[in-house]
Amino acid sequence: MQEPTASATVNHRSPRTVLDATERRQEIIETARALYEEKGLAHTTIQDITNRMGVARSLFYHYFTDKDAVTTAVLDAYVEDYVEALHYWNANRRPGDIDHALHTLVHLLRVALFENDAFRMALATHENAGLYIEFINRVTDQTTTYIIETTVRDYSAMHEVRIEHLYETFYVLILGMISYMRRHPDTPDDVICDVIAQTLHMDRGKTTASTR
């Protein structure tokens, strides 16, 4: 099988004779993701993916059983991007500044989940409802687990945590916020921050350990 040239690949890597299995699989995922964003999910075929890569369809089927399988892998990539952004958000929180943490988290959700590229728009359509629900559920689970392990831990050093069933409470809250923001995109961030703070019994503003 002839290897594609650098110009045929989605990331324009330097020419090489052989790509290992991990690199080849990743190239298929990156190519599918690029095409989904350019053309939309419904209008991208396996043939489009292999044409963009300059390889035979048989190579695609060596790594993925069908289009749904590679689409799931693309979802994984989006979730990984989101988790990376969540780590960045946590690293740049201001200790004790709850209001700043809330506003920057709401901004992160807006950008990460509602950015208007063709793939996200395609996920939100009726025909892709199942994929969209899977994407949102995975984002909600990742966000909930990460916040409990980091932000809630830090918050508890300065405040009393006045909620029980942490995972369940955060999961329902985050999922509800995502659904609400999708349905009501013009709602001011400040209103959403208020709802989060009230649900979690948090006092917005700056607090230091000495004021607990």
NORHUKA-V143438 format. One record per residue. N is the residue number from 0. RES is the residue in three letters. PSI is psi in degrees with one decimal (none if undefined). Layout:
# NORHUKA-V143438
n:N res:RES psi:PSI
n:N res:RES psi:PSI
This chain:
# NORHUKA-V143438
n:0 res:MET psi:132.5
n:1 res:GLN psi:133.5
n:2 res:GLU psi:145.6
n:3 res:PRO psi:154.5
n:4 res:THR psi:169.2
n:5 res:ALA psi:-37.2
n:6 res:SER psi:-18.3
n:7 res:ALA psi:-15.2
n:8 res:THR psi:156.8
n:9 res:VAL psi:-30.3
n:10 res:ASN psi:9.5
n:11 res:HIS psi:44.9
n:12 res:ARG psi:161.7
n:13 res:SER psi:148.8
n:14 res:PRO psi:141.2
n:15 res:ARG psi:157.7
n:16 res:THR psi:-44.0
n:17 res:VAL psi:135.9
n:18 res:LEU psi:138.2
n:19 res:ASP psi:173.4
n:20 res:ALA psi:-39.7
n:21 res:THR psi:-43.7
n:22 res:GLU psi:-41.5
n:23 res:ARG psi:-44.5
n:24 res:ARG psi:-42.5
n:25 res:GLN psi:-35.7
n:26 res:GLU psi:-39.8
n:27 res:ILE psi:-43.8
n:28 res:ILE psi:-46.1
n:29 res:GLU psi:-38.5
n:30 res:THR psi:-45.1
n:31 res:ALA psi:-44.1
n:32 res:ARG psi:-44.6
n:33 res:ALA psi:-43.3
n:34 res:LEU psi:-38.9
n:35 res:TYR psi:-40.4
n:36 res:GLU psi:-30.7
n:37 res:GLU psi:-45.2
n:38 res:LYS psi:-17.7
n:39 res:GLY psi:156.8
n:40 res:LEU psi:-48.6
n:41 res:ALA psi:-26.5
n:42 res:HIS psi:7.8
n:43 res:THR psi:129.5
n:44 res:THR psi:167.1
n:45 res:ILE psi:-37.7
n:46 res:GLN psi:-39.2
n:47 res:ASP psi:-42.8
n:48 res:ILE psi:-48.3
n:49 res:THR psi:-33.1
n:50 res:ASN psi:-43.8
n:51 res:ARG psi:-36.1
n:52 res:MET psi:-22.2
n:53 res:GLY psi:35.7
n:54 res:VAL psi:171.0
n:55 res:ALA psi:155.4
n:56 res:ARG psi:-30.4
n:57 res:SER psi:-30.5
n:58 res:LEU psi:-41.9
n:59 res:PHE psi:-48.6
n:60 res:TYR psi:-14.0
n:61 res:HIS psi:-27.8
n:62 res:TYR psi:-28.1
n:63 res:PHE psi:140.0
n:64 res:THR psi:-32.2
n:65 res:ASP psi:-174.8
n:66 res:LYS psi:-36.4
n:67 res:ASP psi:-37.9
n:68 res:ALA psi:-43.0
n:69 res:VAL psi:-30.6
n:70 res:THR psi:-39.2
n:71 res:THR psi:-39.5
n:72 res:ALA psi:-35.9
n:73 res:VAL psi:-40.6
n:74 res:LEU psi:-42.8
n:75 res:ASP psi:-41.6
n:76 res:ALA psi:-40.7
n:77 res:TYR psi:-43.0
n:78 res:VAL psi:-41.1
n:79 res:GLU psi:-41.2
n:80 res:ASP psi:-41.9
n:81 res:TYR psi:-44.9
n:82 res:VAL psi:-38.8
n:83 res:GLU psi:-41.6
n:84 res:ALA psi:-35.5
n:85 res:LEU psi:-40.2
n:86 res:HIS psi:-41.2
n:87 res:TYR psi:-43.5
n:88 res:TRP psi:-46.9
n:89 res:ASN psi:-39.7
n:90 res:ALA psi:-22.6
n:91 res:ASN psi:10.7
n:92 res:ARG psi:150.9
n:93 res:ARG psi:117.6
n:94 res:PRO psi:125.4
n:95 res:GLY psi:-8.9
n:96 res:ASP psi:87.1
n:97 res:ILE psi:-40.6
n:98 res:ASP psi:-43.5
n:99 res:HIS psi:-42.3
n:100 res:ALA psi:-42.5
n:101 res:LEU psi:-47.8
n:102 res:HIS psi:-42.3
n:103 res:THR psi:-30.6
n:104 res:LEU psi:-42.1
n:105 res:VAL psi:-40.6
n:106 res:HIS psi:-42.3
n:107 res:LEU psi:-44.6
n:108 res:LEU psi:-42.7
n:109 res:ARG psi:-46.7
n:110 res:VAL psi:-45.0
n:111 res:ALA psi:-33.5
n:112 res:LEU psi:-22.9
n:113 res:PHE psi:14.0
n:114 res:GLU psi:137.0
n:115 res:ASN psi:57.5
n:116 res:ASP psi:164.0
n:117 res:ALA psi:-33.3
n:118 res:PHE psi:-46.3
n:119 res:ARG psi:-39.6
n:120 res:MET psi:-38.5
n:121 res:ALA psi:-37.4
n:122 res:LEU psi:-32.2
n:123 res:ALA psi:-2.9
n:124 res:THR psi:163.9
n:125 res:HIS psi:-39.8
n:126 res:GLU psi:-21.3
n:127 res:ASN psi:25.1
n:128 res:ALA psi:-40.5
n:129 res:GLY psi:-43.2
n:130 res:LEU psi:-40.8
n:131 res:TYR psi:-44.0
n:132 res:ILE psi:-41.9
n:133 res:GLU psi:-43.6
n:134 res:PHE psi:-48.8
n:135 res:ILE psi:-41.0
n:136 res:ASN psi:-39.2
n:137 res:ARG psi:-40.2
n:138 res:VAL psi:-42.5
n:139 res:THR psi:-44.3
n:140 res:ASP psi:-44.6
n:141 res:GLN psi:-43.5
n:142 res:THR psi:-45.9
n:143 res:THR psi:-50.9
n:144 res:THR psi:-44.2
n:145 res:TYR psi:-43.8
n:146 res:ILE psi:-40.5
n:147 res:ILE psi:-40.3
n:148 res:GLU psi:-17.5
n:149 res:THR psi:-69.2
n:150 res:THR psi:-46.3
n:151 res:VAL psi:-39.1
n:152 res:ARG psi:-45.4
n:153 res:ASP psi:-40.2
n:154 res:TYR psi:-39.6
n:155 res:SER psi:-16.9
n:156 res:ALA psi:-17.8
n:157 res:MET psi:-18.0
n:158 res:HIS psi:161.8
n:159 res:GLU psi:130.7
n:160 res:VAL psi:111.2
n:161 res:ARG psi:36.2
n:162 res:ILE psi:151.6
n:163 res:GLU psi:169.9
n:164 res:HIS psi:62.0
n:165 res:LEU psi:-53.0
n:166 res:TYR psi:-47.8
n:167 res:GLU psi:-41.5
n:168 res:THR psi:-47.6
n:169 res:PHE psi:-39.1
n:170 res:TYR psi:-49.8
n:171 res:VAL psi:-41.4
n:172 res:LEU psi:-49.3
n:173 res:ILE psi:-43.8
n:174 res:LEU psi:-40.6
n:175 res:GLY psi:-40.2
n:176 res:MET psi:-42.0
n:177 res:ILE psi:-46.1
n:178 res:SER psi:-43.0
n:179 res:TYR psi:-44.1
n:180 res:MET psi:-32.9
n:181 res:ARG psi:-40.2
n:182 res:ARG psi:-30.3
n:183 res:HIS psi:69.7
n:184 res:PRO psi:-18.7
n:185 res:ASP psi:0.6
n:186 res:THR psi:129.2
n:187 res:PRO psi:145.8
n:188 res:ASP psi:-36.2
n:189 res:ASP psi:-35.9
n:190 res:VAL psi:-44.6
n:191 res:ILE psi:-39.9
n:192 res:CYS psi:-41.5
n:193 res:ASP psi:-44.4
n:194 res:VAL psi:-44.2
n:195 res:ILE psi:-47.7
n:196 res:ALA psi:-41.9
n:197 res:GLN psi:-41.1
n:198 res:THR psi:-38.0
n:199 res:LEU psi:4.8
n:200 res:HIS psi:46.4
n:201 res:MET psi:147.8
n:202 res:ASP psi:116.9
n:203 res:ARG psi:152.1
n:204 res:GLY psi:-167.5
n:205 res:LYS psi:132.3
n:206 res:THR psi:139.8
n:207 res:THR psi:165.2
n:208 res:ALA psi:-30.7
n:209 res:SER psi:-15.8
n:210 res:THR psi:3.4
n:211 res:ARG psi:none
